[in-house]
Amino acid sequence: MQEAIVEAKSKVFAENGLARWVAVTGPATAAVATASRIGWTFMSGRAILCDDGVVLDCLLDPPIVIAQAVKRALRRSRRLGNIAFLLPQLVPAAVDIFVARERVESLV
């Protein structure tokens, strides 16, 4: 699975880091492109980093946990998209979030 995800990532992501749906040719590339669409990243063949910072393990977490996490991510994405559409001045021109490295390391 690890090899399939690595190959899928190389196929799906363009130079600008955005997913290319035209490159989707099988289940691994579809999973990588779909995960990217909701802000998730495959860290390995079994670990997924969610948009809210939670790491899901496909071998340890039951499918219902992953399905619920997908629904929450979609809800967040749609809600933020609607807010950005109605109030575009709230969307920063550049990423304005900074997390201290020490804080991240303390969470791990």
ZAFIKE-204615 format. One record per residue: residue in three letters; z negated, x negated, y of N, C-alpha, C, CB in turn. Coordinates in Angstrom, 1 decimal. Glycine has a CB too. Layout:
N
atom residuo = Ala&nc3 = Z&nc1 = X&nc2 = Y&cac3 = Z&cac1 = X&cac2 = Y&cc3 = Z&cc1 = X&cc2 = Y&cbc3 = Z&cbc1 = X&cbc2 = Y
...
This chain:
108
atom residuo = Met&nc3 = 0.0&nc1 = -0.8&nc2 = -1.2&cac3 = 0.0&cac1 = 0.0&cac2 = 0.0&cc3 = 0.0&cc1 = -0.9&cc2 = 1.3&cbc3 = -1.2&cbc1 = 0.9&cbc2 = 0.0
atom residuo = Gln&nc3 = -0.7&nc1 = -2.0&nc2 = 1.2&cac3 = -0.8&cac1 = -2.9&cac2 = 2.3&cc3 = 0.6&cc1 = -3.4&cc2 = 2.7&cbc3 = -1.7&cbc1 = -4.1&cbc2 = 2.0
atom residuo = Glu&nc3 = 1.4&nc1 = -3.8&nc2 = 1.7&cac3 = 2.7&cac1 = -4.3&cac2 = 2.0&cc3 = 3.6&cc1 = -3.2&cc2 = 2.6&cbc3 = 3.3&cbc1 = -4.8&cbc2 = 0.7
atom residuo = Ala&nc3 = 3.5&nc1 = -2.0&nc2 = 2.1&cac3 = 4.3&cac1 = -0.8&cac2 = 2.6&cc3 = 4.0&cc1 = -0.6&cc2 = 4.0&cbc3 = 4.0&cbc1 = 0.4&cbc2 = 1.7
atom residuo = Ile&nc3 = 2.7&nc1 = -0.6&nc2 = 4.4&cac3 = 2.3&cac1 = -0.4&cac2 = 5.8&cc3 = 2.8&cc1 = -1.5&cc2 = 6.7&cbc3 = 0.8&cbc1 = -0.2&cbc2 = 5.9
atom residuo = Val&nc3 = 2.7&nc1 = -2.7&nc2 = 6.3&cac3 = 3.1&cac1 = -3.8&cac2 = 7.1&cc3 = 4.6&cc1 = -3.7&cc2 = 7.3&cbc3 = 2.8&cbc1 = -5.2&cbc2 = 6.4
atom residuo = Glu&nc3 = 5.4&nc1 = -3.4&nc2 = 6.3&cac3 = 6.8&cac1 = -3.3&cac2 = 6.4&cc3 = 7.2&cc1 = -2.1&cc2 = 7.3&cbc3 = 7.5&cbc1 = -3.1&cbc2 = 5.1
atom residuo = Ala&nc3 = 6.4&nc1 = -1.0&nc2 = 7.1&cac3 = 6.7&cac1 = 0.2&cac2 = 7.9&cc3 = 6.4&cc1 = 0.0&cc2 = 9.4&cbc3 = 5.8&cbc1 = 1.4&cbc2 = 7.4
atom residuo = Lys&nc3 = 5.3&nc1 = -0.8&nc2 = 9.7&cac3 = 5.0&cac1 = -1.1&cac2 = 11.1&cc3 = 6.2&cc1 = -1.9&cc2 = 11.7&cbc3 = 3.7&cbc1 = -1.9&cbc2 = 11.2
atom residuo = Ser&nc3 = 6.7&nc1 = -2.9&nc2 = 11.0&cac3 = 7.8&cac1 = -3.7&cac2 = 11.5&cc3 = 9.1&cc1 = -2.9&cc2 = 11.7&cbc3 = 8.1&cbc1 = -4.9&cbc2 = 10.6
atom residuo = Lys&nc3 = 9.3&nc1 = -1.8&nc2 = 10.9&cac3 = 10.5&cac1 = -1.0&cac2 = 11.1&cc3 = 10.3&cc1 = 0.0&cc2 = 12.2&cbc3 = 10.7&cbc1 = -0.2&cbc2 = 9.8
atom residuo = Val&nc3 = 9.1&nc1 = 0.6&nc2 = 12.3&cac3 = 8.9&cac1 = 1.7&cac2 = 13.2&cc3 = 8.8&cc1 = 1.3&cc2 = 14.7&cbc3 = 7.7&cbc1 = 2.5&cbc2 = 12.8
atom residuo = Phe&nc3 = 8.1&nc1 = 0.2&nc2 = 15.0&cac3 = 7.8&cac1 = -0.1&cac2 = 16.4&cc3 = 8.9&cc1 = -1.0&cc2 = 17.0&cbc3 = 6.5&cbc1 = -0.8&cbc2 = 16.4
atom residuo = Ala&nc3 = 9.3&nc1 = -0.5&nc2 = 18.1&cac3 = 10.3&cac1 = -1.2&cac2 = 18.9&cc3 = 9.6&cc1 = -2.4&cc2 = 19.7&cbc3 = 11.1&cbc1 = -0.3&cbc2 = 19.9
atom residuo = Glu&nc3 = 10.4&nc1 = -3.1&nc2 = 20.4&cac3 = 9.9&cac1 = -4.2&cac2 = 21.2&cc3 = 8.8&cc1 = -3.8&cc2 = 22.2&cbc3 = 11.0&cbc1 = -5.0&cbc2 = 21.9
atom residuo = Asn&nc3 = 9.0&nc1 = -2.6&nc2 = 22.7&cac3 = 8.1&cac1 = -2.0&cac2 = 23.7&cc3 = 6.8&cc1 = -1.4&cc2 = 23.1&cbc3 = 8.8&cbc1 = -1.0&cbc2 = 24.6
atom residuo = Gly&nc3 = 6.7&nc1 = -1.4&nc2 = 21.8&cac3 = 5.5&cac1 = -0.9&cac2 = 21.2&cc3 = 5.5&cc1 = 0.5&cc2 = 20.9&cbc3 = 4.3&cbc1 = -1.3&cbc2 = 22.0
atom residuo = Leu&nc3 = 6.6&nc1 = 1.2&nc2 = 21.3&cac3 = 6.6&cac1 = 2.7&cac2 = 21.1&cc3 = 7.3&cc1 = 2.9&cc2 = 19.7&cbc3 = 7.4&cbc1 = 3.4&cbc2 = 22.2
atom residuo = Ala&nc3 = 6.9&nc1 = 4.0&nc2 = 19.1&cac3 = 7.4&cac1 = 4.4&cac2 = 17.8&cc3 = 8.9&cc1 = 4.8&cc2 = 17.9&cbc3 = 6.6&cbc1 = 5.4&cbc2 = 17.1
atom residuo = Arg&nc3 = 9.7&nc1 = 4.4&nc2 = 17.0&cac3 = 11.1&cac1 = 4.9&cac2 = 16.9&cc3 = 11.3&cc1 = 5.8&cc2 = 15.7&cbc3 = 12.1&cbc1 = 3.6&cbc2 = 16.8
atom residuo = Trp&nc3 = 11.5&nc1 = 7.1&nc2 = 16.0&cac3 = 11.6&cac1 = 8.0&cac2 = 14.9&cc3 = 12.8&cc1 = 7.8&cc2 = 14.1&cbc3 = 11.5&cbc1 = 9.4&cbc2 = 15.4
atom residuo = Val&nc3 = 13.8&nc1 = 7.2&nc2 = 14.6&cac3 = 15.1&cac1 = 7.0&cac2 = 13.9&cc3 = 14.9&cc1 = 6.0&cc2 = 12.8&cbc3 = 16.2&cbc1 = 6.5&cbc2 = 14.9
atom residuo = Ala&nc3 = 13.8&nc1 = 5.2&nc2 = 12.9&cac3 = 13.5&cac1 = 4.2&cac2 = 11.8&cc3 = 12.8&cc1 = 4.8&cc2 = 10.6&cbc3 = 12.8&cbc1 = 3.0&cbc2 = 12.4
atom residuo = Val&nc3 = 12.3&nc1 = 6.0&nc2 = 10.7&cac3 = 11.5&cac1 = 6.6&cac2 = 9.6&cc3 = 12.4&cc1 = 6.9&cc2 = 8.5&cbc3 = 10.8&cbc1 = 7.9&cbc2 = 10.1
atom residuo = Thr&nc3 = 12.1&nc1 = 6.2&nc2 = 7.3&cac3 = 12.9&cac1 = 6.4&cac2 = 6.1&cc3 = 12.2&cc1 = 6.8&cc2 = 4.9&cbc3 = 13.7&cbc1 = 5.1&cbc2 = 5.9
atom residuo = Gly&nc3 = 10.9&nc1 = 6.8&nc2 = 5.0&cac3 = 10.1&cac1 = 7.1&cac2 = 3.8&cc3 = 8.6&cc1 = 7.5&cc2 = 4.2&cbc3 = 10.0&cbc1 = 6.0&cbc2 = 2.8
atom residuo = Pro&nc3 = 7.8&nc1 = 7.7&nc2 = 3.2&cac3 = 6.4&cac1 = 8.2&cac2 = 3.5&cc3 = 5.6&cc1 = 7.2&cc2 = 4.3&cbc3 = 5.7&cbc1 = 8.5&cbc2 = 2.2
atom residuo = Ala&nc3 = 5.7&nc1 = 5.9&nc2 = 4.0&cac3 = 4.9&cac1 = 4.9&cac2 = 4.8&cc3 = 5.3&cc1 = 4.8&cc2 = 6.2&cbc3 = 5.1&cbc1 = 3.5&cbc2 = 4.1
atom residuo = Thr&nc3 = 6.6&nc1 = 4.8&nc2 = 6.5&cac3 = 7.1&cac1 = 4.8&cac2 = 7.9&cc3 = 6.8&cc1 = 6.1&cc2 = 8.6&cbc3 = 8.6&cbc1 = 4.5&cbc2 = 8.0
atom residuo = Ala&nc3 = 6.8&nc1 = 7.2&nc2 = 7.9&cac3 = 6.4&cac1 = 8.5&cac2 = 8.5&cc3 = 5.0&cc1 = 8.5&cc2 = 8.8&cbc3 = 6.8&cbc1 = 9.6&cbc2 = 7.5
atom residuo = Ala&nc3 = 4.1&nc1 = 8.0&nc2 = 8.0&cac3 = 2.7&cac1 = 7.9&cac2 = 8.3&cc3 = 2.4&cc1 = 7.0&cc2 = 9.5&cbc3 = 1.9&cbc1 = 7.4&cbc2 = 7.0
atom residuo = Val&nc3 = 3.0&nc1 = 5.9&nc2 = 9.6&cac3 = 2.8&cac1 = 5.0&cac2 = 10.7&cc3 = 3.3&cc1 = 5.6&cc2 = 12.0&cbc3 = 3.5&cbc1 = 3.6&cbc2 = 10.5
atom residuo = Ala&nc3 = 4.5&nc1 = 6.2&nc2 = 12.0&cac3 = 5.0&cac1 = 6.9&cac2 = 13.2&cc3 = 4.1&cc1 = 8.0&cc2 = 13.6&cbc3 = 6.4&cbc1 = 7.3&cbc2 = 13.0
atom residuo = Thr&nc3 = 3.7&nc1 = 8.9&nc2 = 12.7&cac3 = 2.8&cac1 = 10.0&cac2 = 13.0&cc3 = 1.5&cc1 = 9.6&cc2 = 13.5&cbc3 = 2.7&cbc1 = 10.9&cbc2 = 11.7
atom residuo = Ala&nc3 = 0.9&nc1 = 8.6&nc2 = 12.9&cac3 = -0.4&cac1 = 8.0&cac2 = 13.4&cc3 = -0.2&cc1 = 7.5&cc2 = 14.8&cbc3 = -0.9&cbc1 = 6.9&cbc2 = 12.4
atom residuo = Ser&nc3 = 0.8&nc1 = 6.8&nc2 = 15.1&cac3 = 1.1&cac1 = 6.3&cac2 = 16.4&cc3 = 1.2&cc1 = 7.5&cc2 = 17.5&cbc3 = 2.4&cbc1 = 5.5&cbc2 = 16.5
atom residuo = Arg&nc3 = 1.8&nc1 = 8.5&nc2 = 17.1&cac3 = 2.0&cac1 = 9.7&cac2 = 18.0&cc3 = 0.6&cc1 = 10.3&cc2 = 18.4&cbc3 = 2.8&cbc1 = 10.8&cbc2 = 17.3
atom residuo = Ile&nc3 = -0.4&nc1 = 10.2&nc2 = 17.6&cac3 = -1.7&cac1 = 10.8&cac2 = 18.0&cc3 = -2.7&cc1 = 9.7&cc2 = 18.4&cbc3 = -2.3&cbc1 = 11.6&cbc2 = 16.8
atom residuo = Gly&nc3 = -2.2&nc1 = 8.5&nc2 = 18.6&cac3 = -3.0&cac1 = 7.4&cac2 = 19.1&cc3 = -3.8&cc1 = 6.6&cc2 = 18.0&cbc3 = -4.0&cbc1 = 8.0&cbc2 = 20.1
atom residuo = Trp&nc3 = -3.4&nc1 = 6.8&nc2 = 16.8&cac3 = -4.0&cac1 = 6.1&cac2 = 15.7&cc3 = -3.3&cc1 = 4.8&cc2 = 15.3&cbc3 = -4.2&cbc1 = 7.0&cbc2 = 14.5
atom residuo = Thr&nc3 = -4.0&nc1 = 3.9&nc2 = 14.7&cac3 = -3.3&cac1 = 2.6&cac2 = 14.3&cc3 = -3.8&cc1 = 2.3&cc2 = 12.9&cbc3 = -3.7&cbc1 = 1.5&cbc2 = 15.2
atom residuo = Phe&nc3 = -2.8&nc1 = 2.0&nc2 = 12.0&cac3 = -3.1&cac1 = 1.5&cac2 = 10.7&cc3 = -3.6&cc1 = 0.1&cc2 = 10.8&cbc3 = -1.9&cbc1 = 1.6&cbc2 = 9.7
atom residuo = Met&nc3 = -4.8&nc1 = -0.2&nc2 = 10.4&cac3 = -5.4&cac1 = -1.6&cac2 = 10.5&cc3 = -5.0&cc1 = -2.3&cc2 = 9.2&cbc3 = -6.9&cbc1 = -1.5&cbc2 = 10.7
atom residuo = Ser&nc3 = -4.9&nc1 = -1.6&nc2 = 8.1&cac3 = -4.5&cac1 = -2.1&cac2 = 6.8&cc3 = -3.9&cc1 = -1.0&cc2 = 6.0&cbc3 = -5.7&cbc1 = -2.8&cbc2 = 6.1
atom residuo = Gly&nc3 = -3.7&nc1 = -1.2&nc2 = 4.8&cac3 = -3.1&cac1 = -0.2&cac2 = 3.9&cc3 = -4.1&cc1 = 1.0&cc2 = 3.7&cbc3 = -2.7&cbc1 = -0.8&cbc2 = 2.6
atom residuo = Arg&nc3 = -5.3&nc1 = 0.8&nc2 = 3.9&cac3 = -6.3&cac1 = 1.8&cac2 = 3.7&cc3 = -7.2&cc1 = 2.2&cc2 = 4.9&cbc3 = -7.2&cbc1 = 1.4&cbc2 = 2.6
atom residuo = Ala&nc3 = -7.2&nc1 = 1.4&nc2 = 5.9&cac3 = -8.1&cac1 = 1.6&cac2 = 7.1&cc3 = -7.2&cc1 = 2.1&cc2 = 8.3&cbc3 = -8.9&cbc1 = 0.4&cbc2 = 7.5
atom residuo = Ile&nc3 = -7.7&nc1 = 3.1&nc2 = 9.0&cac3 = -7.0&cac1 = 3.7&cac2 = 10.1&cc3 = -8.0&cc1 = 3.7&cc2 = 11.3&cbc3 = -6.4&cbc1 = 5.1&cbc2 = 9.8
atom residuo = Leu&nc3 = -7.6&nc1 = 3.2&nc2 = 12.4&cac3 = -8.4&cac1 = 3.2&cac2 = 13.6&cc3 = -7.9&cc1 = 4.5&cc2 = 14.4&cbc3 = -8.2&cbc1 = 1.9&cbc2 = 14.5
atom residuo = Cys&nc3 = -8.8&nc1 = 5.4&nc2 = 14.6&cac3 = -8.5&cac1 = 6.6&cac2 = 15.3&cc3 = -8.5&cc1 = 6.4&cc2 = 16.9&cbc3 = -9.5&cbc1 = 7.7&cbc2 = 15.0
atom residuo = Asp&nc3 = -8.0&nc1 = 7.4&nc2 = 17.6&cac3 = -7.9&cac1 = 7.3&cac2 = 19.0&cc3 = -9.3&cc1 = 7.3&cc2 = 19.7&cbc3 = -7.1&cbc1 = 8.4&cbc2 = 19.6
atom residuo = Asp&nc3 = -10.3&nc1 = 7.8&nc2 = 19.0&cac3 = -11.7&cac1 = 7.8&cac2 = 19.6&cc3 = -12.5&cc1 = 6.6&cc2 = 19.1&cbc3 = -12.4&cbc1 = 9.1&cbc2 = 19.2
atom residuo = Gly&nc3 = -11.9&nc1 = 5.6&nc2 = 18.4&cac3 = -12.6&cac1 = 4.4&cac2 = 17.9&cc3 = -13.2&cc1 = 4.5&cc2 = 16.6&cbc3 = -13.7&cbc1 = 4.1&cbc2 = 18.9
atom residuo = Val&nc3 = -13.1&nc1 = 5.6&nc2 = 15.9&cac3 = -13.6&cac1 = 5.8&cac2 = 14.5&cc3 = -12.7&cc1 = 5.2&cc2 = 13.6&cbc3 = -13.9&cbc1 = 7.3&cbc2 = 14.2
atom residuo = Val&nc3 = -13.2&nc1 = 4.5&nc2 = 12.6&cac3 = -12.3&cac1 = 3.9&cac2 = 11.5&cc3 = -12.5&cc1 = 4.7&cc2 = 10.3&cbc3 = -12.7&cbc1 = 2.4&cbc2 = 11.3
atom residuo = Leu&nc3 = -11.3&nc1 = 5.2&nc2 = 9.8&cac3 = -11.3&cac1 = 6.0&cac2 = 8.5&cc3 = -10.8&cc1 = 5.1&cc2 = 7.4&cbc3 = -10.4&cbc1 = 7.2&cbc2 = 8.7
atom residuo = Asp&nc3 = -11.5&nc1 = 5.2&nc2 = 6.3&cac3 = -11.0&cac1 = 4.5&cac2 = 5.1&cc3 = -10.4&cc1 = 5.5&cc2 = 4.1&cbc3 = -12.2&cbc1 = 3.7&cbc2 = 4.4
atom residuo = Cys&nc3 = -9.2&nc1 = 5.3&nc2 = 3.8&cac3 = -8.5&cac1 = 6.3&cac2 = 3.0&cc3 = -9.0&cc1 = 6.3&cc2 = 1.5&cbc3 = -7.0&cbc1 = 6.0&cbc2 = 3.0
atom residuo = Leu&nc3 = -9.6&nc1 = 5.3&nc2 = 1.1&cac3 = -10.2&cac1 = 5.2&cac2 = -0.3&cc3 = -11.6&cc1 = 5.8&cc2 = -0.3&cbc3 = -10.2&cbc1 = 3.8&cbc2 = -0.8
atom residuo = Leu&nc3 = -12.3&nc1 = 5.8&nc2 = 0.8&cac3 = -13.7&cac1 = 6.3&cac2 = 0.8&cc3 = -13.8&cc1 = 7.7&cc2 = 1.4&cbc3 = -14.6&cbc1 = 5.3&cbc2 = 1.5
atom residuo = Asp&nc3 = -13.1&nc1 = 8.0&nc2 = 2.4&cac3 = -13.2&cac1 = 9.3&cac2 = 3.1&cc3 = -12.3&cc1 = 10.3&cc2 = 2.4&cbc3 = -12.8&cbc1 = 9.1&cbc2 = 4.6
atom residuo = Pro&nc3 = -12.9&nc1 = 11.5&nc2 = 2.1&cac3 = -12.1&cac1 = 12.5&cac2 = 1.4&cc3 = -11.0&cc1 = 13.0&cc2 = 2.4&cbc3 = -13.1&cbc1 = 13.7&cbc2 = 1.0
atom residuo = Pro&nc3 = -10.0&nc1 = 13.5&nc2 = 1.8&cac3 = -8.8&cac1 = 14.0&cac2 = 2.6&cc3 = -9.2&cc1 = 15.1&cc2 = 3.6&cbc3 = -7.8&cbc1 = 14.7&cbc2 = 1.7
atom residuo = Ile&nc3 = -10.2&nc1 = 15.9&nc2 = 3.4&cac3 = -10.6&cac1 = 16.9&cac2 = 4.4&cc3 = -11.2&cc1 = 16.2&cc2 = 5.6&cbc3 = -11.7&cbc1 = 17.8&cbc2 = 3.8
atom residuo = Val&nc3 = -11.9&nc1 = 15.1&nc2 = 5.5&cac3 = -12.4&cac1 = 14.3&cac2 = 6.6&cc3 = -11.2&cc1 = 13.8&cc2 = 7.5&cbc3 = -13.3&cbc1 = 13.1&cbc2 = 6.2
atom residuo = Ile&nc3 = -10.2&nc1 = 13.3&nc2 = 6.8&cac3 = -9.1&cac1 = 12.8&cac2 = 7.6&cc3 = -8.3&cc1 = 13.9&cc2 = 8.2&cbc3 = -8.1&cbc1 = 12.0&cbc2 = 6.6
atom residuo = Ala&nc3 = -8.1&nc1 = 15.0&nc2 = 7.5&cac3 = -7.5&cac1 = 16.2&cac2 = 8.1&cc3 = -8.2&cc1 = 16.7&cc2 = 9.3&cbc3 = -7.3&cbc1 = 17.3&cbc2 = 7.1
atom residuo = Gln&nc3 = -9.5&nc1 = 16.8&nc2 = 9.3&cac3 = -10.3&cac1 = 17.2&cac2 = 10.4&cc3 = -10.2&cc1 = 16.3&cc2 = 11.6&cbc3 = -11.8&cbc1 = 17.4&cbc2 = 10.0
atom residuo = Ala&nc3 = -10.1&nc1 = 15.0&nc2 = 11.3&cac3 = -10.0&cac1 = 14.0&cac2 = 12.4&cc3 = -8.6&cc1 = 14.1&cc2 = 13.0&cbc3 = -10.2&cbc1 = 12.6&cbc2 = 11.8
atom residuo = Val&nc3 = -7.6&nc1 = 14.4&nc2 = 12.2&cac3 = -6.2&cac1 = 14.6&cac2 = 12.8&cc3 = -6.2&cc1 = 15.8&cc2 = 13.7&cbc3 = -5.2&cbc1 = 14.8&cbc2 = 11.7
atom residuo = Lys&nc3 = -6.9&nc1 = 16.9&nc2 = 13.3&cac3 = -6.9&cac1 = 18.1&cac2 = 14.2&cc3 = -7.7&cc1 = 17.8&cc2 = 15.5&cbc3 = -7.6&cbc1 = 19.2&cbc2 = 13.4
atom residuo = Arg&nc3 = -8.8&nc1 = 17.1&nc2 = 15.4&cac3 = -9.5&cac1 = 16.7&cac2 = 16.6&cc3 = -8.6&cc1 = 15.9&cc2 = 17.6&cbc3 = -10.8&cbc1 = 16.0&cbc2 = 16.3
atom residuo = Ala&nc3 = -7.9&nc1 = 14.9&nc2 = 17.0&cac3 = -7.1&cac1 = 14.0&cac2 = 17.8&cc3 = -5.9&cc1 = 14.8&cc2 = 18.4&cbc3 = -6.5&cbc1 = 12.9&cbc2 = 16.9
atom residuo = Leu&nc3 = -5.3&nc1 = 15.7&nc2 = 17.7&cac3 = -4.3&cac1 = 16.6&cac2 = 18.3&cc3 = -4.8&cc1 = 17.4&cc2 = 19.4&cbc3 = -3.6&cbc1 = 17.4&cbc2 = 17.2
atom residuo = Arg&nc3 = -6.0&nc1 = 18.0&nc2 = 19.2&cac3 = -6.6&cac1 = 18.8&cac2 = 20.3&cc3 = -6.8&cc1 = 18.0&cc2 = 21.5&cbc3 = -7.9&cbc1 = 19.4&cbc2 = 19.7
atom residuo = Arg&nc3 = -7.4&nc1 = 16.8&nc2 = 21.4&cac3 = -7.6&cac1 = 15.9&cac2 = 22.5&cc3 = -6.3&cc1 = 15.6&cc2 = 23.2&cbc3 = -8.4&cbc1 = 14.6&cbc2 = 22.1
atom residuo = Ser&nc3 = -5.3&nc1 = 15.2&nc2 = 22.4&cac3 = -4.0&cac1 = 14.8&cac2 = 23.0&cc3 = -3.4&cc1 = 16.0&cc2 = 23.8&cbc3 = -3.1&cbc1 = 14.4&cbc2 = 21.8
atom residuo = Arg&nc3 = -3.4&nc1 = 17.1&nc2 = 23.2&cac3 = -2.8&cac1 = 18.3&cac2 = 23.9&cc3 = -3.6&cc1 = 18.6&cc2 = 25.2&cbc3 = -2.7&cbc1 = 19.5&cbc2 = 23.0
atom residuo = Arg&nc3 = -4.9&nc1 = 18.6&nc2 = 25.1&cac3 = -5.7&cac1 = 18.9&cac2 = 26.2&cc3 = -5.4&cc1 = 17.9&cc2 = 27.4&cbc3 = -7.2&cbc1 = 18.9&cbc2 = 25.8
atom residuo = Leu&nc3 = -5.4&nc1 = 16.6&nc2 = 27.0&cac3 = -5.2&cac1 = 15.6&cac2 = 28.1&cc3 = -3.7&cc1 = 15.8&cc2 = 28.6&cbc3 = -5.4&cbc1 = 14.2&cbc2 = 27.5
atom residuo = Gly&nc3 = -2.8&nc1 = 16.1&nc2 = 27.8&cac3 = -1.4&cac1 = 16.3&cac2 = 28.2&cc3 = -1.3&cc1 = 17.4&cc2 = 29.2&cbc3 = -0.5&cbc1 = 16.5&cbc2 = 27.0
atom residuo = Asn&nc3 = -2.0&nc1 = 18.5&nc2 = 28.9&cac3 = -1.9&cac1 = 19.7&cac2 = 29.8&cc3 = -2.6&cc1 = 19.3&cc2 = 31.1&cbc3 = -2.7&cbc1 = 20.9&cbc2 = 29.2
atom residuo = Ile&nc3 = -3.7&nc1 = 18.6&nc2 = 31.1&cac3 = -4.4&cac1 = 18.2&cac2 = 32.4&cc3 = -3.5&cc1 = 17.3&cc2 = 33.2&cbc3 = -5.7&cbc1 = 17.5&cbc2 = 32.1
atom residuo = Ala&nc3 = -2.8&nc1 = 16.3&nc2 = 32.5&cac3 = -2.0&cac1 = 15.4&cac2 = 33.2&cc3 = -0.7&cc1 = 16.1&cc2 = 33.8&cbc3 = -1.5&cbc1 = 14.3&cbc2 = 32.2
atom residuo = Phe&nc3 = -0.3&nc1 = 17.1&nc2 = 33.1&cac3 = 0.9&cac1 = 17.9&cac2 = 33.6&cc3 = 0.5&cc1 = 18.6&cc2 = 34.9&cbc3 = 1.4&cbc1 = 18.8&cbc2 = 32.6
atom residuo = Leu&nc3 = -0.7&nc1 = 19.3&nc2 = 34.9&cac3 = -1.1&cac1 = 20.1&cac2 = 36.0&cc3 = -1.6&cc1 = 19.2&cc2 = 37.2&cbc3 = -2.2&cbc1 = 21.0&cbc2 = 35.6
atom residuo = Leu&nc3 = -2.2&nc1 = 18.1&nc2 = 36.9&cac3 = -2.8&cac1 = 17.2&cac2 = 37.9&cc3 = -2.4&cc1 = 15.8&cc2 = 37.7&cbc3 = -4.4&cbc1 = 17.3&cbc2 = 37.8
atom residuo = Pro&nc3 = -1.1&nc1 = 15.5&nc2 = 38.0&cac3 = -0.5&cac1 = 14.2&cac2 = 37.7&cc3 = -1.2&cc1 = 13.1&cc2 = 38.5&cbc3 = 0.9&cbc1 = 14.1&cbc2 = 38.0
atom residuo = Gln&nc3 = -1.8&nc1 = 13.4&nc2 = 39.6&cac3 = -2.5&cac1 = 12.4&cac2 = 40.4&cc3 = -3.8&cc1 = 11.8&cc2 = 39.7&cbc3 = -2.9&cbc1 = 13.0&cbc2 = 41.8
atom residuo = Leu&nc3 = -4.2&nc1 = 12.5&nc2 = 38.7&cac3 = -5.4&cac1 = 12.0&cac2 = 38.0&cc3 = -5.0&cc1 = 10.9&cc2 = 37.0&cbc3 = -6.1&cbc1 = 13.1&cbc2 = 37.2
atom residuo = Val&nc3 = -3.7&nc1 = 10.8&nc2 = 36.7&cac3 = -3.3&cac1 = 9.8&cac2 = 35.7&cc3 = -3.1&cc1 = 8.5&cc2 = 36.4&cbc3 = -1.9&cbc1 = 10.2&cbc2 = 35.0
atom residuo = Pro&nc3 = -3.9&nc1 = 7.4&nc2 = 35.9&cac3 = -3.7&cac1 = 6.1&cac2 = 36.6&cc3 = -2.4&cc1 = 5.5&cc2 = 36.3&cbc3 = -4.9&cbc1 = 5.2&cbc2 = 36.1
atom residuo = Ala&nc3 = -1.9&nc1 = 4.7&nc2 = 37.3&cac3 = -0.7&cac1 = 4.0&cac2 = 37.1&cc3 = -0.7&cc1 = 2.9&cc2 = 36.0&cbc3 = -0.2&cbc1 = 3.4&cbc2 = 38.4
atom residuo = Ala&nc3 = -1.9&nc1 = 2.3&nc2 = 35.8&cac3 = -2.1&cac1 = 1.3&cac2 = 34.8&cc3 = -3.4&cc1 = 1.6&cc2 = 34.1&cbc3 = -2.2&cbc1 = -0.1&cbc2 = 35.5
atom residuo = Val&nc3 = -3.6&nc1 = 1.0&nc2 = 32.9&cac3 = -4.8&cac1 = 1.2&cac2 = 32.2&cc3 = -6.0&cc1 = 0.7&cc2 = 33.0&cbc3 = -4.7&cbc1 = 0.4&cbc2 = 30.8
atom residuo = Asp&nc3 = -7.0&nc1 = 1.6&nc2 = 33.1&cac3 = -8.1&cac1 = 1.3&cac2 = 34.0&cc3 = -9.4&cc1 = 1.3&cc2 = 33.2&cbc3 = -8.2&cbc1 = 2.2&cbc2 = 35.1
atom residuo = Ile&nc3 = -9.3&nc1 = 1.1&nc2 = 31.9&cac3 = -10.5&cac1 = 1.2&cac2 = 31.0&cc3 = -10.8&cc1 = -0.3&cc2 = 30.6&cbc3 = -10.3&cbc1 = 2.1&cbc2 = 29.8
atom residuo = Phe&nc3 = -12.1&nc1 = -0.7&nc2 = 30.7&cac3 = -12.5&cac1 = -2.0&cac2 = 30.3&cc3 = -13.7&cc1 = -1.8&cc2 = 29.5&cbc3 = -12.7&cbc1 = -2.9&cbc2 = 31.5
atom residuo = Val&nc3 = -13.7&nc1 = -2.4&nc2 = 28.3&cac3 = -14.9&cac1 = -2.4&cac2 = 27.4&cc3 = -15.3&cc1 = -3.9&cc2 = 27.2&cbc3 = -14.6&cbc1 = -1.7&cbc2 = 26.0
atom residuo = Ala&nc3 = -16.5&nc1 = -4.2&nc2 = 27.5&cac3 = -17.0&cac1 = -5.6&cac2 = 27.4&cc3 = -16.9&cc1 = -6.0&cc2 = 25.9&cbc3 = -18.4&cbc1 = -5.7&cbc2 = 27.9
atom residuo = Arg&nc3 = -16.5&nc1 = -7.2&nc2 = 25.6&cac3 = -16.3&cac1 = -7.7&cac2 = 24.2&cc3 = -17.7&cc1 = -7.7&cc2 = 23.5&cbc3 = -15.8&cbc1 = -9.1&cbc2 = 24.3
atom residuo = Glu&nc3 = -18.8&nc1 = -7.9&nc2 = 24.2&cac3 = -20.1&cac1 = -7.9&cac2 = 23.6&cc3 = -20.5&cc1 = -6.5&cc2 = 23.1&cbc3 = -21.2&cbc1 = -8.4&cbc2 = 24.6
atom residuo = Arg&nc3 = -20.0&nc1 = -5.5&nc2 = 23.9&cac3 = -20.3&cac1 = -4.1&cac2 = 23.5&cc3 = -19.6&cc1 = -3.8&cc2 = 22.2&cbc3 = -20.0&cbc1 = -3.1&cbc2 = 24.6
atom residuo = Val&nc3 = -18.3&nc1 = -4.2&nc2 = 22.1&cac3 = -17.5&cac1 = -3.9&cac2 = 20.9&cc3 = -18.1&cc1 = -4.6&cc2 = 19.7&cbc3 = -16.0&cbc1 = -4.3&cbc2 = 21.2
atom residuo = Glu&nc3 = -18.4&nc1 = -5.9&nc2 = 19.9&cac3 = -19.0&cac1 = -6.6&cac2 = 18.8&cc3 = -20.3&cc1 = -6.1&cc2 = 18.3&cbc3 = -19.2&cbc1 = -8.1&cbc2 = 19.2
atom residuo = Ser&nc3 = -21.1&nc1 = -5.5&nc2 = 19.2&cac3 = -22.4&cac1 = -4.9&cac2 = 18.8&cc3 = -22.2&cc1 = -3.6&cc2 = 18.0&cbc3 = -23.2&cbc1 = -4.7&cbc2 = 20.1
atom residuo = Leu&nc3 = -21.1&nc1 = -2.9&nc2 = 18.2&cac3 = -20.8&cac1 = -1.7&cac2 = 17.5&cc3 = -20.3&cc1 = -2.0&cc2 = 16.1&cbc3 = -19.8&cbc1 = -0.9&cbc2 = 18.3
atom residuo = Val&nc3 = -19.7&nc1 = -3.2&nc2 = 15.9&cac3 = -19.2&cac1 = -3.5&cac2 = 14.6&cc3 = -20.2&cc1 = -3.9&cc2 = 13.6&cbc3 = -18.1&cbc1 = -4.5&cbc2 = 14.7
